[in-house]
Amino acid sequence: MPTTRRRGERALLDGLRRPSSGANTLRRAAARLRPARLAIAKAPAWLFPQGREPGGLAGQIGVDPAGLARSVERFNAMAVQGRDEDFHKGESLFDRYYGDPNVQPIPAWHRCTKGPFYAVRIDAGDIGTKGGLLTDVHARVLHVDGQPIAGLYAIGNSAASMMGRTYPGAGSTIGPAMTFGYLAANHIKNQSLMIQRLSSPSLLT
């Protein structure tokens, strides 16, 4: 392990053990852990169009060069003032937590001033749902009257989120899916064993 990385890990642990040391210790640790050079594979031009200036990039993605230049200029101005007036990036604790503490005044984003500039096509989509079927502690689907429907279970994105309208962070859909899948399987097994006992005279004795 490189010496700089070992020092960075020690500084990071020191900062975590002693919160009073402040954020500067953690920032220095993060800087040391960051590799000096990143080996980036050359991506095909159709996937990541690039240009030395925003105007050159605009021609490749079919947008108005002047309009893109104005958008970049506005973006940079808001990054400097520390306030995203368009989409409010960096205002939530979630955004700041996953940002880079070395970037100020908003850890969640930084100015775009040095080329090359890249463009990525983004389409609307989702990674989960906040809707779904209401279930009980055994993952049984509940009827509108609140009673469980025999033999019907739901977990993961098929079930209503146990966290309601919130999203605590990565894994908050996978964890409950695994947990309630386990609970559902145990309930199904126990129900099956109970039916076997009730239907077999030999087991009753």
Legacy VTK file of the C-alpha trace (Angstrom):
# vtk DataFile Version 3.0
C-alpha trace
ASCII
DATASET POLYDATA
POINTS 205 float
0.000 0.000 0.000
1.456 3.412 -0.929
2.774 5.499 1.941
0.425 8.385 1.172
-2.543 6.042 1.369
-1.417 4.644 4.731
-1.024 8.180 6.066
-4.425 9.093 4.732
-6.072 6.112 6.403
-4.389 6.926 9.722
-5.526 10.545 9.480
-9.042 9.436 8.594
-9.246 7.090 11.567
-7.840 9.803 13.819
-10.496 12.217 12.664
-13.247 9.662 13.238
-11.984 8.795 16.713
-11.663 12.440 17.722
-14.587 14.451 16.325
-13.217 17.532 18.080
-10.326 17.564 15.617
-12.766 19.082 13.149
-13.450 18.598 9.470
-9.964 19.688 8.375
-8.442 16.371 9.481
-10.987 14.436 7.450
-10.433 16.652 4.433
-6.669 16.097 4.579
-7.249 12.358 4.891
-9.563 12.340 1.889
-6.988 14.246 -0.155
-4.296 11.693 0.678
-6.539 8.766 -0.141
-7.407 10.223 -3.521
-5.055 8.714 -6.146
-2.698 11.151 -7.833
-3.630 9.881 -11.265
-6.669 8.017 -12.520
-6.334 5.604 -15.396
-9.415 6.405 -17.467
-10.161 4.182 -20.434
-10.911 6.077 -23.624
-14.644 5.833 -24.163
-16.184 5.829 -27.660
-17.133 9.282 -28.906
-20.775 8.298 -29.402
-21.061 7.424 -25.717
-19.255 10.422 -24.212
-19.009 13.265 -26.745
-16.323 15.748 -25.768
-15.069 19.159 -26.767
-12.344 21.533 -25.678
-14.946 24.265 -25.239
-18.698 24.134 -24.566
-19.345 25.495 -28.064
-17.494 22.606 -29.699
-19.379 20.113 -27.574
-22.732 21.678 -28.419
-22.344 20.921 -32.118
-21.891 17.207 -31.381
-25.017 16.862 -29.259
-27.338 19.030 -31.315
-27.872 21.986 -28.989
-27.419 25.711 -29.447
-23.753 26.622 -28.735
-24.628 30.017 -27.289
-27.318 28.492 -25.110
-24.951 25.845 -23.738
-22.315 28.487 -23.048
-24.868 30.530 -21.083
-25.918 27.446 -19.120
-22.323 26.686 -18.153
-21.728 30.315 -17.196
-24.846 30.340 -15.006
-23.897 27.008 -13.446
-20.435 28.293 -12.552
-21.798 31.510 -11.058
-24.162 29.567 -8.797
-21.349 27.206 -7.783
-19.289 30.188 -6.645
-22.121 31.773 -4.677
-23.037 28.421 -3.129
-26.669 28.332 -4.121
-28.384 26.352 -6.855
-31.345 28.505 -7.824
-32.536 26.016 -10.455
-32.487 22.564 -8.830
-31.370 23.246 -5.223
-28.455 20.823 -5.361
-26.444 20.675 -2.168
-29.155 22.032 0.086
-29.982 18.740 1.768
-27.803 16.933 4.283
-27.941 13.899 1.971
-26.334 15.873 -0.883
-23.613 17.305 1.341
-22.817 13.937 2.937
-22.096 12.317 -0.420
-20.191 15.334 -1.741
-16.495 16.155 -1.635
-15.609 18.113 1.541
-12.689 19.686 -0.309
-15.111 21.452 -2.636
-16.549 24.637 -1.170
-18.945 26.310 -0.642
-21.104 23.353 -1.793
-19.503 19.893 -1.490
-22.081 18.463 -3.900
-20.908 20.283 -7.049
-18.098 22.323 -8.555
-17.473 24.798 -11.344
-16.912 23.588 -14.909
-14.113 25.804 -16.149
-11.450 23.542 -17.634
-11.838 21.318 -20.679
-12.268 18.864 -22.108
-16.023 19.042 -21.581
-18.137 15.892 -21.825
-21.826 15.267 -22.431
-23.833 12.268 -21.283
-27.338 11.450 -22.430
-29.704 11.002 -19.482
-33.148 9.461 -19.869
-35.920 9.424 -17.302
-36.128 6.264 -15.229
-36.407 4.949 -11.700
-34.592 2.551 -9.419
-37.490 1.728 -7.163
-40.906 2.726 -6.007
-42.563 4.276 -3.005
-45.830 2.536 -3.827
-46.780 -1.090 -3.487
-48.936 -3.490 -1.532
-49.374 -3.063 2.200
-47.971 -5.992 4.157
-47.714 -7.175 7.744
-44.691 -8.336 9.767
-44.729 -11.672 7.908
-44.779 -9.943 4.480
-48.382 -11.057 3.934
-50.371 -8.726 1.705
-53.178 -6.985 3.566
-56.727 -6.667 2.288
-58.435 -3.274 2.316
-60.085 -4.353 5.556
-56.647 -4.815 7.141
-56.725 -8.614 7.234
-53.933 -10.699 5.597
-54.760 -12.429 2.324
-53.981 -16.139 2.695
-51.093 -17.316 0.528
-50.221 -13.891 -0.895
-46.876 -12.300 0.025
-44.998 -9.243 -1.257
-41.451 -8.023 -0.707
-39.034 -5.544 -2.269
-40.455 -3.055 -4.726
-43.723 -4.999 -4.907
-44.465 -3.978 -1.323
-45.038 -0.551 0.154
-41.848 0.973 1.552
-41.392 0.408 5.274
-39.793 3.873 5.380
-42.738 5.683 3.861
-41.768 8.676 1.738
-38.146 8.801 2.913
-34.961 7.305 1.472
-32.218 7.007 4.118
-29.514 5.931 1.688
-27.983 3.169 -0.397
-29.324 -0.274 0.435
-32.538 0.935 2.011
-34.570 -1.038 -0.534
-32.292 -4.089 -0.735
-32.052 -4.585 3.037
-35.813 -4.717 3.678
-36.305 -6.950 0.629
-33.836 -9.499 1.998
-35.246 -9.253 5.521
-38.903 -9.611 4.560
-38.048 -12.336 2.062
-36.561 -14.286 4.970
-39.596 -13.581 7.163
-41.980 -14.596 4.387
-40.115 -17.866 3.763
-40.174 -18.712 7.470
-43.878 -17.978 7.690
-44.624 -20.124 4.643
-42.583 -22.972 6.119
-44.302 -22.751 9.495
-47.725 -22.607 7.880
-46.885 -25.668 5.807
-45.716 -27.616 8.871
-48.869 -26.655 10.758
-51.077 -27.885 7.905
-49.146 -31.157 7.796
-49.613 -31.698 11.517
-53.325 -30.993 11.358
-53.847 -33.285 8.380
-51.754 -36.228 9.612
-53.144 -38.342 12.477
-49.717 -39.866 13.099
-48.231 -36.426 13.730
-51.023 -35.542 16.131
-50.102 -38.520 18.327
LINES 1 206
205 0 1 2 3 4 5 6 7 8 9 10 11 12 13 14 15 16 17 18 19 20 21 22 23 24 25 26 27 28 29 30 31 32 33 34 35 36 37 38 39 40 41 42 43 44 45 46 47 48 49 50 51 52 53 54 55 56 57 58 59 60 61 62 63 64 65 66 67 68 69 70 71 72 73 74 75 76 77 78 79 80 81 82 83 84 85 86 87 88 89 90 91 92 93 94 95 96 97 98 99 100 101 102 103 104 105 106 107 108 109 110 111 112 113 114 115 116 117 118 119 120 121 122 123 124 125 126 127 128 129 130 131 132 133 134 135 136 137 138 139 140 141 142 143 144 145 146 147 148 149 150 151 152 153 154 155 156 157 158 159 160 161 162 163 164 165 166 167 168 169 170 171 172 173 174 175 176 177 178 179 180 181 182 183 184 185 186 187 188 189 190 191 192 193 194 195 196 197 198 199 200 201 202 203 204
